[in-house]
Amino acid sequence: MRATGDRMLLSPPLVITRQEIDELVSKAKKAVDATAQQLGIS
């Protein structure tokens, strides 16, 4: 995940399993939720 302006971009590999996608999305959600909580916007 990387920041580009006011967006966060994910760049997964071209070959990825469903389990890896689920893990990637879960971790990204946790990171966004933690950031929102720290900023007081959750």
mmCIF entry with sequence, helices, sheets and N, C-alpha, C, O atoms, coordinates in Angstrom:
data_MODEL
# 
_entry.id   MODEL 
# 
_entity.id                         1 
_entity.type                       polymer 
_entity.pdbx_number_of_molecules   1 
# 
_entity_poly.entity_id                      1 
_entity_poly.type                           'polypeptide(L)' 
_entity_poly.nstd_linkage                   no 
_entity_poly.nstd_monomer                   no 
_entity_poly.pdbx_seq_one_letter_code       MRATGDRMLLSPPLVITRQEIDELVSKAKKAVDATAQQLGIS 
_entity_poly.pdbx_seq_one_letter_code_can   MRATGDRMLLSPPLVITRQEIDELVSKAKKAVDATAQQLGIS 
_entity_poly.pdbx_strand_id                 A 
# 
loop_
_entity_poly_seq.entity_id 
_entity_poly_seq.num 
_entity_poly_seq.mon_id 
_entity_poly_seq.hetero 
1 1  MET n 
1 2  ARG n 
1 3  ALA n 
1 4  THR n 
1 5  GLY n 
1 6  ASP n 
1 7  ARG n 
1 8  MET n 
1 9  LEU n 
1 10 LEU n 
1 11 SER n 
1 12 PRO n 
1 13 PRO n 
1 14 LEU n 
1 15 VAL n 
1 16 ILE n 
1 17 THR n 
1 18 ARG n 
1 19 GLN n 
1 20 GLU n 
1 21 ILE n 
1 22 ASP n 
1 23 GLU n 
1 24 LEU n 
1 25 VAL n 
1 26 SER n 
1 27 LYS n 
1 28 ALA n 
1 29 LYS n 
1 30 LYS n 
1 31 ALA n 
1 32 VAL n 
1 33 ASP n 
1 34 ALA n 
1 35 THR n 
1 36 ALA n 
1 37 GLN n 
1 38 GLN n 
1 39 LEU n 
1 40 GLY n 
1 41 ILE n 
1 42 SER n 
# 
_struct_asym.id          A 
_struct_asym.entity_id   1 
# 
_struct_conf.conf_type_id            HELX_P 
_struct_conf.id                      HELX_P1 
_struct_conf.pdbx_PDB_helix_id       AA1 
_struct_conf.beg_label_comp_id       ARG 
_struct_conf.beg_label_asym_id       A 
_struct_conf.beg_label_seq_id        18 
_struct_conf.pdbx_beg_PDB_ins_code   ? 
_struct_conf.end_label_comp_id       LEU 
_struct_conf.end_label_asym_id       A 
_struct_conf.end_label_seq_id        39 
_struct_conf.pdbx_end_PDB_ins_code   ? 
_struct_conf.beg_auth_comp_id        ARG 
_struct_conf.beg_auth_asym_id        A 
_struct_conf.beg_auth_seq_id         18 
_struct_conf.end_auth_comp_id        LEU 
_struct_conf.end_auth_asym_id        A 
_struct_conf.end_auth_seq_id         39 
_struct_conf.pdbx_PDB_helix_class    1 
_struct_conf.details                 ? 
_struct_conf.pdbx_PDB_helix_length   22 
# 
_struct_conf_type.id          HELX_P 
_struct_conf_type.criteria    ? 
_struct_conf_type.reference   ? 
# 
_struct_sheet.id               AA1 
_struct_sheet.type             ? 
_struct_sheet.number_strands   2 
_struct_sheet.details          ? 
# 
_struct_sheet_order.sheet_id     AA1 
_struct_sheet_order.range_id_1   1 
_struct_sheet_order.range_id_2   2 
_struct_sheet_order.offset       ? 
_struct_sheet_order.sense        anti-parallel 
# 
loop_
_struct_sheet_range.sheet_id 
_struct_sheet_range.id 
_struct_sheet_range.beg_label_comp_id 
_struct_sheet_range.beg_label_asym_id 
_struct_sheet_range.beg_label_seq_id 
_struct_sheet_range.pdbx_beg_PDB_ins_code 
_struct_sheet_range.end_label_comp_id 
_struct_sheet_range.end_label_asym_id 
_struct_sheet_range.end_label_seq_id 
_struct_sheet_range.pdbx_end_PDB_ins_code 
_struct_sheet_range.beg_auth_comp_id 
_struct_sheet_range.beg_auth_asym_id 
_struct_sheet_range.beg_auth_seq_id 
_struct_sheet_range.end_auth_comp_id 
_struct_sheet_range.end_auth_asym_id 
_struct_sheet_range.end_auth_seq_id 
AA1 1 ARG A 2 ? THR A 4 ? ARG A 2 THR A 4 
AA1 2 ARG A 7 ? LEU A 9 ? ARG A 7 LEU A 9 
# 
loop_
_atom_site.group_PDB 
_atom_site.id 
_atom_site.type_symbol 
_atom_site.label_atom_id 
_atom_site.label_alt_id 
_atom_site.label_comp_id 
_atom_site.label_asym_id 
_atom_site.label_entity_id 
_atom_site.label_seq_id 
_atom_site.pdbx_PDB_ins_code 
_atom_site.Cartn_x 
_atom_site.Cartn_y 
_atom_site.Cartn_z 
_atom_site.occupancy 
_atom_site.B_iso_or_equiv 
_atom_site.pdbx_formal_charge 
_atom_site.auth_seq_id 
_atom_site.auth_comp_id 
_atom_site.auth_asym_id 
_atom_site.auth_atom_id 
_atom_site.pdbx_PDB_model_num 
ATOM 1   N N  . MET A 1 1  ? 0.848   -1.158  0.000   1.00 0.00 ? 1  MET A N  1 
ATOM 2   C CA . MET A 1 1  ? 0.000   0.000   0.000   1.00 0.00 ? 1  MET A CA 1 
ATOM 3   C C  . MET A 1 1  ? 0.898   1.226   0.000   1.00 0.00 ? 1  MET A C  1 
ATOM 4   O O  . MET A 1 1  ? 1.914   1.279   0.693   1.00 0.00 ? 1  MET A O  1 
ATOM 5   N N  . ARG A 1 2  ? 0.495   2.211   -0.797  1.00 0.00 ? 2  ARG A N  1 
ATOM 6   C CA . ARG A 1 2  ? 1.258   3.462   -0.815  1.00 0.00 ? 2  ARG A CA 1 
ATOM 7   C C  . ARG A 1 2  ? 0.299   4.634   -0.992  1.00 0.00 ? 2  ARG A C  1 
ATOM 8   O O  . ARG A 1 2  ? -0.772  4.508   -1.584  1.00 0.00 ? 2  ARG A O  1 
ATOM 9   N N  . ALA A 1 3  ? 0.714   5.753   -0.467  1.00 0.00 ? 3  ALA A N  1 
ATOM 10  C CA . ALA A 1 3  ? -0.088  6.967   -0.585  1.00 0.00 ? 3  ALA A CA 1 
ATOM 11  C C  . ALA A 1 3  ? 0.258   7.670   -1.890  1.00 0.00 ? 3  ALA A C  1 
ATOM 12  O O  . ALA A 1 3  ? 1.427   7.789   -2.255  1.00 0.00 ? 3  ALA A O  1 
ATOM 13  N N  . THR A 1 4  ? -0.767  8.132   -2.582  1.00 0.00 ? 4  THR A N  1 
ATOM 14  C CA . THR A 1 4  ? -0.605  8.920   -3.793  1.00 0.00 ? 4  THR A CA 1 
ATOM 15  C C  . THR A 1 4  ? -1.604  10.064  -3.705  1.00 0.00 ? 4  THR A C  1 
ATOM 16  O O  . THR A 1 4  ? -2.794  9.887   -3.969  1.00 0.00 ? 4  THR A O  1 
ATOM 17  N N  . GLY A 1 5  ? -1.115  11.224  -3.336  1.00 0.00 ? 5  GLY A N  1 
ATOM 18  C CA . GLY A 1 5  ? -2.025  12.347  -3.132  1.00 0.00 ? 5  GLY A CA 1 
ATOM 19  C C  . GLY A 1 5  ? -2.959  12.049  -1.977  1.00 0.00 ? 5  GLY A C  1 
ATOM 20  O O  . GLY A 1 5  ? -2.512  11.794  -0.858  1.00 0.00 ? 5  GLY A O  1 
ATOM 21  N N  . ASP A 1 6  ? -4.251  12.081  -2.244  1.00 0.00 ? 6  ASP A N  1 
ATOM 22  C CA . ASP A 1 6  ? -5.231  11.794  -1.198  1.00 0.00 ? 6  ASP A CA 1 
ATOM 23  C C  . ASP A 1 6  ? -5.820  10.394  -1.340  1.00 0.00 ? 6  ASP A C  1 
ATOM 24  O O  . ASP A 1 6  ? -6.933  10.132  -0.885  1.00 0.00 ? 6  ASP A O  1 
ATOM 25  N N  . ARG A 1 7  ? -5.068  9.500   -1.971  1.00 0.00 ? 7  ARG A N  1 
ATOM 26  C CA . ARG A 1 7  ? -5.522  8.120   -2.185  1.00 0.00 ? 7  ARG A CA 1 
ATOM 27  C C  . ARG A 1 7  ? -4.494  7.135   -1.645  1.00 0.00 ? 7  ARG A C  1 
ATOM 28  O O  . ARG A 1 7  ? -3.306  7.439   -1.546  1.00 0.00 ? 7  ARG A O  1 
ATOM 29  N N  . MET A 1 8  ? -4.980  5.951   -1.299  1.00 0.00 ? 8  MET A N  1 
ATOM 30  C CA . MET A 1 8  ? -4.107  4.843   -0.923  1.00 0.00 ? 8  MET A CA 1 
ATOM 31  C C  . MET A 1 8  ? -4.235  3.784   -2.012  1.00 0.00 ? 8  MET A C  1 
ATOM 32  O O  . MET A 1 8  ? -5.346  3.381   -2.355  1.00 0.00 ? 8  MET A O  1 
ATOM 33  N N  . LEU A 1 9  ? -3.116  3.335   -2.554  1.00 0.00 ? 9  LEU A N  1 
ATOM 34  C CA . LEU A 1 9  ? -3.123  2.362   -3.636  1.00 0.00 ? 9  LEU A CA 1 
ATOM 35  C C  . LEU A 1 9  ? -2.568  1.032   -3.167  1.00 0.00 ? 9  LEU A C  1 
ATOM 36  O O  . LEU A 1 9  ? -1.586  0.979   -2.428  1.00 0.00 ? 9  LEU A O  1 
ATOM 37  N N  . LEU A 1 10 ? -3.206  -0.036  -3.603  1.00 0.00 ? 10 LEU A N  1 
ATOM 38  C CA . LEU A 1 10 ? -2.707  -1.386  -3.369  1.00 0.00 ? 10 LEU A CA 1 
ATOM 39  C C  . LEU A 1 10 ? -2.166  -1.908  -4.691  1.00 0.00 ? 10 LEU A C  1 
ATOM 40  O O  . LEU A 1 10 ? -2.777  -1.707  -5.740  1.00 0.00 ? 10 LEU A O  1 
ATOM 41  N N  . SER A 1 11 ? -1.034  -2.568  -4.640  1.00 0.00 ? 11 SER A N  1 
ATOM 42  C CA . SER A 1 11 ? -0.439  -3.135  -5.848  1.00 0.00 ? 11 SER A CA 1 
ATOM 43  C C  . SER A 1 11 ? -0.090  -4.596  -5.598  1.00 0.00 ? 11 SER A C  1 
ATOM 44  O O  . SER A 1 11 ? 1.077   -4.935  -5.403  1.00 0.00 ? 11 SER A O  1 
ATOM 45  N N  . PRO A 1 12 ? -1.097  -5.457  -5.603  1.00 0.00 ? 12 PRO A N  1 
ATOM 46  C CA . PRO A 1 12 ? -0.816  -6.872  -5.360  1.00 0.00 ? 12 PRO A CA 1 
ATOM 47  C C  . PRO A 1 12 ? -0.120  -7.498  -6.570  1.00 0.00 ? 12 PRO A C  1 
ATOM 48  O O  . PRO A 1 12 ? -0.174  -6.954  -7.674  1.00 0.00 ? 12 PRO A O  1 
ATOM 49  N N  . PRO A 1 13 ? 0.524   -8.628  -6.359  1.00 0.00 ? 13 PRO A N  1 
ATOM 50  C CA . PRO A 1 13 ? 1.167   -9.309  -7.483  1.00 0.00 ? 13 PRO A CA 1 
ATOM 51  C C  . PRO A 1 13 ? 0.122   -9.800  -8.487  1.00 0.00 ? 13 PRO A C  1 
ATOM 52  O O  . PRO A 1 13 ? -1.051  -9.944  -8.141  1.00 0.00 ? 13 PRO A O  1 
ATOM 53  N N  . LEU A 1 14 ? 0.537   -10.054 -9.708  1.00 0.00 ? 14 LEU A N  1 
ATOM 54  C CA . LEU A 1 14 ? -0.391  -10.551 -10.724 1.00 0.00 ? 14 LEU A CA 1 
ATOM 55  C C  . LEU A 1 14 ? -0.880  -11.958 -10.410 1.00 0.00 ? 14 LEU A C  1 
ATOM 56  O O  . LEU A 1 14 ? -1.985  -12.335 -10.797 1.00 0.00 ? 14 LEU A O  1 
ATOM 57  N N  . VAL A 1 15 ? -0.066  -12.727 -9.714  1.00 0.00 ? 15 VAL A N  1 
ATOM 58  C CA . VAL A 1 15 ? -0.455  -14.076 -9.316  1.00 0.00 ? 15 VAL A CA 1 
ATOM 59  C C  . VAL A 1 15 ? -0.657  -14.058 -7.809  1.00 0.00 ? 15 VAL A C  1 
ATOM 60  O O  . VAL A 1 15 ? 0.300   -13.929 -7.046  1.00 0.00 ? 15 VAL A O  1 
ATOM 61  N N  . ILE A 1 16 ? -1.922  -14.188 -7.383  1.00 0.00 ? 16 ILE A N  1 
ATOM 62  C CA . ILE A 1 16 ? -2.247  -14.106 -5.963  1.00 0.00 ? 16 ILE A CA 1 
ATOM 63  C C  . ILE A 1 16 ? -3.432  -15.030 -5.695  1.00 0.00 ? 16 ILE A C  1 
ATOM 64  O O  . ILE A 1 16 ? -4.349  -15.130 -6.511  1.00 0.00 ? 16 ILE A O  1 
ATOM 65  N N  . THR A 1 17 ? -3.405  -15.695 -4.563  1.00 0.00 ? 17 THR A N  1 
ATOM 66  C CA . THR A 1 17 ? -4.493  -16.609 -4.217  1.00 0.00 ? 17 THR A CA 1 
ATOM 67  C C  . THR A 1 17 ? -5.623  -15.858 -3.530  1.00 0.00 ? 17 THR A C  1 
ATOM 68  O O  . THR A 1 17 ? -5.441  -14.736 -3.057  1.00 0.00 ? 17 THR A O  1 
ATOM 69  N N  . ARG A 1 18 ? -6.776  -16.481 -3.481  1.00 0.00 ? 18 ARG A N  1 
ATOM 70  C CA . ARG A 1 18 ? -7.924  -15.879 -2.793  1.00 0.00 ? 18 ARG A CA 1 
ATOM 71  C C  . ARG A 1 18 ? -7.586  -15.632 -1.322  1.00 0.00 ? 18 ARG A C  1 
ATOM 72  O O  . ARG A 1 18 ? -7.949  -14.597 -0.763  1.00 0.00 ? 18 ARG A O  1 
ATOM 73  N N  . GLN A 1 19 ? -6.893  -16.580 -0.703  1.00 0.00 ? 19 GLN A N  1 
ATOM 74  C CA . GLN A 1 19 ? -6.502  -16.442 0.701   1.00 0.00 ? 19 GLN A CA 1 
ATOM 75  C C  . GLN A 1 19 ? -5.583  -15.230 0.888   1.00 0.00 ? 19 GLN A C  1 
ATOM 76  O O  . GLN A 1 19 ? -5.728  -14.488 1.859   1.00 0.00 ? 19 GLN A O  1 
ATOM 77  N N  . GLU A 1 20 ? -4.657  -15.032 -0.021  1.00 0.00 ? 20 GLU A N  1 
ATOM 78  C CA . GLU A 1 20 ? -3.751  -13.884 0.064   1.00 0.00 ? 20 GLU A CA 1 
ATOM 79  C C  . GLU A 1 20 ? -4.499  -12.564 -0.141  1.00 0.00 ? 20 GLU A C  1 
ATOM 80  O O  . GLU A 1 20 ? -4.177  -11.561 0.496   1.00 0.00 ? 20 GLU A O  1 
ATOM 81  N N  . ILE A 1 21 ? -5.490  -12.565 -1.026  1.00 0.00 ? 21 ILE A N  1 
ATOM 82  C CA . ILE A 1 21 ? -6.309  -11.366 -1.224  1.00 0.00 ? 21 ILE A CA 1 
ATOM 83  C C  . ILE A 1 21 ? -7.076  -11.046 0.049   1.00 0.00 ? 21 ILE A C  1 
ATOM 84  O O  . ILE A 1 21 ? -7.120  -9.892  0.478   1.00 0.00 ? 21 ILE A O  1 
ATOM 85  N N  . ASP A 1 22 ? -7.682  -12.064 0.656   1.00 0.00 ? 22 ASP A N  1 
ATOM 86  C CA . ASP A 1 22 ? -8.424  -11.862 1.903   1.00 0.00 ? 22 ASP A CA 1 
ATOM 87  C C  . ASP A 1 22 ? -7.516  -11.295 2.992   1.00 0.00 ? 22 ASP A C  1 
ATOM 88  O O  . ASP A 1 22 ? -7.916  -10.397 3.733   1.00 0.00 ? 22 ASP A O  1 
ATOM 89  N N  . GLU A 1 23 ? -6.297  -11.820 3.087   1.00 0.00 ? 23 GLU A N  1 
ATOM 90  C CA . GLU A 1 23 ? -5.340  -11.340 4.086   1.00 0.00 ? 23 GLU A CA 1 
ATOM 91  C C  . GLU A 1 23 ? -4.947  -9.886  3.804   1.00 0.00 ? 23 GLU A C  1 
ATOM 92  O O  . GLU A 1 23 ? -4.884  -9.071  4.725   1.00 0.00 ? 23 GLU A O  1 
ATOM 93  N N  . LEU A 1 24 ? -4.687  -9.566  2.555   1.00 0.00 ? 24 LEU A N  1 
ATOM 94  C CA . LEU A 1 24 ? -4.310  -8.209  2.160   1.00 0.00 ? 24 LEU A CA 1 
ATOM 95  C C  . LEU A 1 24 ? -5.413  -7.209  2.505   1.00 0.00 ? 24 LEU A C  1 
ATOM 96  O O  . LEU A 1 24 ? -5.143  -6.149  3.071   1.00 0.00 ? 24 LEU A O  1 
ATOM 97  N N  . VAL A 1 25 ? -6.642  -7.547  2.166   1.00 0.00 ? 25 VAL A N  1 
ATOM 98  C CA . VAL A 1 25 ? -7.770  -6.652  2.436   1.00 0.00 ? 25 VAL A CA 1 
ATOM 99  C C  . VAL A 1 25 ? -7.992  -6.506  3.934   1.00 0.00 ? 25 VAL A C  1 
ATOM 100 O O  . VAL A 1 25 ? -8.269  -5.409  4.417   1.00 0.00 ? 25 VAL A O  1 
ATOM 101 N N  . SER A 1 26 ? -7.873  -7.600  4.669   1.00 0.00 ? 26 SER A N  1 
ATOM 102 C CA . SER A 1 26 ? -8.053  -7.561  6.123   1.00 0.00 ? 26 SER A CA 1 
ATOM 103 C C  . SER A 1 26 ? -7.015  -6.657  6.781   1.00 0.00 ? 26 SER A C  1 
ATOM 104 O O  . SER A 1 26 ? -7.356  -5.850  7.646   1.00 0.00 ? 26 SER A O  1 
ATOM 105 N N  . LYS A 1 27 ? -5.771  -6.785  6.385   1.00 0.00 ? 27 LYS A N  1 
ATOM 106 C CA . LYS A 1 27 ? -4.708  -5.956  6.959   1.00 0.00 ? 27 LYS A CA 1 
ATOM 107 C C  . LYS A 1 27 ? -4.870  -4.488  6.567   1.00 0.00 ? 27 LYS A C  1 
ATOM 108 O O  . LYS A 1 27 ? -4.620  -3.599  7.380   1.00 0.00 ? 27 LYS A O  1 
ATOM 109 N N  . ALA A 1 28 ? -5.283  -4.233  5.338   1.00 0.00 ? 28 ALA A N  1 
ATOM 110 C CA . ALA A 1 28 ? -5.502  -2.851  4.903   1.00 0.00 ? 28 ALA A CA 1 
ATOM 111 C C  . ALA A 1 28 ? -6.637  -2.223  5.698   1.00 0.00 ? 28 ALA A C  1 
ATOM 112 O O  . ALA A 1 28 ? -6.541  -1.064  6.102   1.00 0.00 ? 28 ALA A O  1 
ATOM 113 N N  . LYS A 1 29 ? -7.713  -2.976  5.929   1.00 0.00 ? 29 LYS A N  1 
ATOM 114 C CA . LYS A 1 29 ? -8.842  -2.465  6.710   1.00 0.00 ? 29 LYS A CA 1 
ATOM 115 C C  . LYS A 1 29 ? -8.417  -2.146  8.137   1.00 0.00 ? 29 LYS A C  1 
ATOM 116 O O  . LYS A 1 29 ? -8.795  -1.109  8.683   1.00 0.00 ? 29 LYS A O  1 
ATOM 117 N N  . LYS A 1 30 ? -7.636  -3.029  8.741   1.00 0.00 ? 30 LYS A N  1 
ATOM 118 C CA . LYS A 1 30 ? -7.157  -2.784  10.109  1.00 0.00 ? 30 LYS A CA 1 
ATOM 119 C C  . LYS A 1 30 ? -6.310  -1.515  10.168  1.00 0.00 ? 30 LYS A C  1 
ATOM 120 O O  . LYS A 1 30 ? -6.432  -0.727  11.106  1.00 0.00 ? 30 LYS A O  1 
ATOM 121 N N  . ALA A 1 31 ? -5.455  -1.319  9.173   1.00 0.00 ? 31 ALA A N  1 
ATOM 122 C CA . ALA A 1 31 ? -4.592  -0.135  9.149   1.00 0.00 ? 31 ALA A CA 1 
ATOM 123 C C  . ALA A 1 31 ? -5.407  1.145   8.985   1.00 0.00 ? 31 ALA A C  1 
ATOM 124 O O  . ALA A 1 31 ? -5.151  2.138   9.665   1.00 0.00 ? 31 ALA A O  1 
ATOM 125 N N  . VAL A 1 32 ? -6.385  1.123   8.088   1.00 0.00 ? 32 VAL A N  1 
ATOM 126 C CA . VAL A 1 32 ? -7.224  2.305   7.875   1.00 0.00 ? 32 VAL A CA 1 
ATOM 127 C C  . VAL A 1 32 ? -8.065  2.588   9.118   1.00 0.00 ? 32 VAL A C  1 
ATOM 128 O O  . VAL A 1 32 ? -8.202  3.743   9.523   1.00 0.00 ? 32 VAL A O  1 
ATOM 129 N N  . ASP A 1 33 ? -8.628  1.547   9.725   1.00 0.00 ? 33 ASP A N  1 
ATOM 130 C CA . ASP A 1 33 ? -9.427  1.723   10.944  1.00 0.00 ? 33 ASP A CA 1 
ATOM 131 C C  . ASP A 1 33 ? -8.589  2.295   12.084  1.00 0.00 ? 33 ASP A C  1 
ATOM 132 O O  . ASP A 1 33 ? -9.046  3.184   12.803  1.00 0.00 ? 33 ASP A O  1 
ATOM 133 N N  . ALA A 1 34 ? -7.361  1.791   12.254  1.00 0.00 ? 34 ALA A N  1 
ATOM 134 C CA . ALA A 1 34 ? -6.484  2.287   13.319  1.00 0.00 ? 34 ALA A CA 1 
ATOM 135 C C  . ALA A 1 34 ? -6.116  3.753   13.083  1.00 0.00 ? 34 ALA A C  1 
ATOM 136 O O  . ALA A 1 34 ? -6.078  4.545   14.025  1.00 0.00 ? 34 ALA A O  1 
ATOM 137 N N  . THR A 1 35 ? -5.848  4.107   11.836  1.00 0.00 ? 35 THR A N  1 
ATOM 138 C CA . THR A 1 35 ? -5.522  5.493   11.507  1.00 0.00 ? 35 THR A CA 1 
ATOM 139 C C  . THR A 1 35 ? -6.714  6.407   11.768  1.00 0.00 ? 35 THR A C  1 
ATOM 140 O O  . THR A 1 35 ? -6.554  7.487   12.335  1.00 0.00 ? 35 THR A O  1 
ATOM 141 N N  . ALA A 1 36 ? -7.900  5.985   11.360  1.00 0.00 ? 36 ALA A N  1 
ATOM 142 C CA . ALA A 1 36 ? -9.108  6.784   11.587  1.00 0.00 ? 36 ALA A CA 1 
ATOM 143 C C  . ALA A 1 36 ? -9.356  6.978   13.077  1.00 0.00 ? 36 ALA A C  1 
ATOM 144 O O  . ALA A 1 36 ? -9.751  8.060   13.509  1.00 0.00 ? 36 ALA A O  1 
ATOM 145 N N  . GLN A 1 37 ? -9.126  5.935   13.855  1.00 0.00 ? 37 GLN A N  1 
ATOM 146 C CA . GLN A 1 37 ? -9.326  6.033   15.302  1.00 0.00 ? 37 GLN A CA 1 
ATOM 147 C C  . GLN A 1 37 ? -8.339  7.033   15.911  1.00 0.00 ? 37 GLN A C  1 
ATOM 148 O O  . GLN A 1 37 ? -8.723  7.849   16.749  1.00 0.00 ? 37 GLN A O  1 
ATOM 149 N N  . GLN A 1 38 ? -7.085  6.973   15.499  1.00 0.00 ? 38 GLN A N  1 
ATOM 150 C CA . GLN A 1 38 ? -6.081  7.903   16.016  1.00 0.00 ? 38 GLN A CA 1 
ATOM 151 C C  . GLN A 1 38 ? -6.402  9.347   15.643  1.00 0.00 ? 38 GLN A C  1 
ATOM 152 O O  . GLN A 1 38 ? -6.087  10.273  16.391  1.00 0.00 ? 38 GLN A O  1 
ATOM 153 N N  . LEU A 1 39 ? -7.027  9.535   14.490  1.00 0.00 ? 39 LEU A N  1 
ATOM 154 C CA . LEU A 1 39 ? -7.381  10.879  14.043  1.00 0.00 ? 39 LEU A CA 1 
ATOM 155 C C  . LEU A 1 39 ? -8.728  11.338  14.601  1.00 0.00 ? 39 LEU A C  1 
ATOM 156 O O  . LEU A 1 39 ? -9.134  12.485  14.412  1.00 0.00 ? 39 LEU A O  1 
ATOM 157 N N  . GLY A 1 40 ? -9.410  10.428  15.289  1.00 0.00 ? 40 GLY A N  1 
ATOM 158 C CA . GLY A 1 40 ? -10.698 10.765  15.887  1.00 0.00 ? 40 GLY A CA 1 
ATOM 159 C C  . GLY A 1 40 ? -11.828 10.899  14.880  1.00 0.00 ? 40 GLY A C  1 
ATOM 160 O O  . GLY A 1 40 ? -12.769 11.664  15.094  1.00 0.00 ? 40 GLY A O  1 
ATOM 161 N N  . ILE A 1 41 ? -11.738 10.159  13.787  1.00 0.00 ? 41 ILE A N  1 
ATOM 162 C CA . ILE A 1 41 ? -12.785 10.241  12.766  1.00 0.00 ? 41 ILE A CA 1 
ATOM 163 C C  . ILE A 1 41 ? -13.494 8.909   12.554  1.00 0.00 ? 41 ILE A C  1 
ATOM 164 O O  . ILE A 1 41 ? -14.180 8.723   11.549  1.00 0.00 ? 41 ILE A O  1 
ATOM 165 N N  . SER A 1 42 ? -13.333 7.999   13.481  1.00 0.00 ? 42 SER A N  1 
ATOM 166 C CA . SER A 1 42 ? -13.987 6.694   13.322  1.00 0.00 ? 42 SER A CA 1 
ATOM 167 C C  . SER A 1 42 ? -15.297 6.648   14.046  1.00 0.00 ? 42 SER A C  1 
ATOM 168 O O  . SER A 1 42 ? -15.982 5.625   14.020  1.00 0.00 ? 42 SER A O  1 
# 
